[in-house]
Amino acid sequence: MTEKIPREKQNGAYPHDLSVERKSSAGDASTSTAVPNGIARPTAASVLVVCPEMCCYCFEVLIAHLTNSHHSSRSLFLKCFKNDEYPLFVTWKIGREHRLRGCMGTFSAKRLHKGLAEYSITSSTKDSRFPPISTEEISRLECGVSLLTNFERAAHYQDWEIGVHGIQIEFRVSSGYKMATYLPEIAREQGWTKVQTIDSLLRKGGYREHITEEFRRTVCVVRYQSEKCVLSYDEYCRYHRRHRPY
């Protein structure tokens, strides 16, 4: 299971401001030095920003897109969370087996209202690993929203914690530099070690040569944390009824 980033030129830049399953990847982990242009904010004791209404809004946008109906920028769900800037990912899964159906996001901080709307559609229709999501699939979907925080440059390729940090790697090949990322939950869900995670990311990023320990040590790693909320379609329907004006 992988996450995909649109092919935007990164130029080494980092974000400027850096039941329903709703959680932070931080746990009891502490953070330290922020990368340039980033802000490392402790999240262990703070109130979560991510909320179920963000997933509801993503469902609302997707359904409007698939049914060719008008989507209002004055959605009632938008009143439930602030329009702050965050790097973000939107993930769609389907069925009882929670099979990945699409996942895309950005490391550039986006206003939440616009960013969630944009990546609700992008992740569901433009993930090249999958065909676009269809109207018939809506009732079996679940939506996950991840807000990325606490970006830090790792001291070496194993300087991160499984289940706590997502990682973005950058490495050099003959044609230039390549990048790839996994969100915090991926390595834990797959049962990977740190080395296996790095090797998988190298393959994901397009590295086709034999992977040696020497090459792993050349990989630049930025670690980050996330707040994530997951909501099923049935849960969205209940929220929708609750927020519907009478």
HELIX and SHEET records of a PDB file:
HELIX    1   1 PRO A   52  LEU A   66  1                                  15    
HELIX    2   2 LEU A   76  CYS A   80  5                                   5    
HELIX    3   3 LEU A  112  THR A  125  1                                  14    
HELIX    4   4 THR A  135  ARG A  140  5                                   6    
HELIX    5   5 PRO A  184  GLN A  190  1                                   7    
HELIX    6   6 LYS A  194  LYS A  204  1                                  11    
HELIX    7   7 GLU A  213  ARG A  216  1                                   4    
HELIX    8   8 TYR A  233  HIS A  243  1                                  11    
SHEET    1   A 5 GLU A  21  SER A  24  0                                        
SHEET    2   A 5 CYS A 220  SER A 232 -1                                        
SHEET    3   A 5 LEU A 141  ARG A 153 -1                                        
SHEET    4   A 5 GLU A  85  ILE A  94 -1                                        
SHEET    5   A 5 ARG A  99  ARG A 111 -1                                        
SHEET    1   B 4 GLU A  21  SER A  24  0                                        
SHEET    2   B 4 CYS A 220  SER A 232 -1                                        
SHEET    3   B 4 GLY A 166  VAL A 173 -1                                        
SHEET    4   B 4 GLY A 176  TYR A 182 -1                                        
END                                                                             
